[in-house]
Amino acid sequence: MQPTLLARSISSVAIDA
């Protein structure tokens, strides 16, 4: 799993929340 992809997933969830 790529760190950048993981970070984007977390960021997306944080922004969406």
Backbone as a ProteinNet text record, in pm:
[ID]
protein_1_A
[PRIMARY]
MQPTLLARSISSVAIDA
[TERTIARY]
84.8	0	88.2	52.4	134.2	97.8	197.7	174.5	92.8	121.6	48.9	-98.8	-126.4	-265	-337.3	-270.1	-329	-355.8	-258.7	-274.5	-392.6	-407.1	-519.1	-651.4	-656.1	-780.1	-818.5	-720.8	-747.1	-788.3	-719.8	-750.7	-892.7	-928.1	-1062	-1168.6	-1146.1	-1242.1	-1249	-1134	-1130.2	-1204.6	-1183.7	-1251.2	-1401	-1435.1	-1575	-1650.7	-1583.2	-1647.5	-1700.2
-120.6	0	125.5	220.3	342.4	442.7	500.9	599.4	717.8	761.8	877.6	845.1	724.4	684.3	678.3	624.6	613.9	753.6	842.8	979.7	1047.6	1024.8	1087	1034.2	905.5	846	910.4	923.2	983.6	1129.2	1200.8	1342.3	1356.6	1270.5	1277.3	1256.2	1160.3	1132.1	1250.1	1308	1420.4	1540.4	1565.6	1679.7	1652.1	1526.1	1489.9	1494.2	1467.3	1462.8	1599.4
0	0	0	-82	-91.6	18	84.6	192	141.2	18.5	-35.2	-52.3	-100.8	-120.3	14.6	113.7	246.3	302.8	287.2	338.3	269.8	139.8	66.7	118.3	146.2	197.1	329.6	418.4	549.5	532.9	445.2	423.1	369.4	274.7	216	323.8	408.8	515.7	612.3	643.3	737.3	679	550.5	486.4	474.2	446.4	428	561.6	671	801.6	844.4
[MASK]
+++++++++++++++++

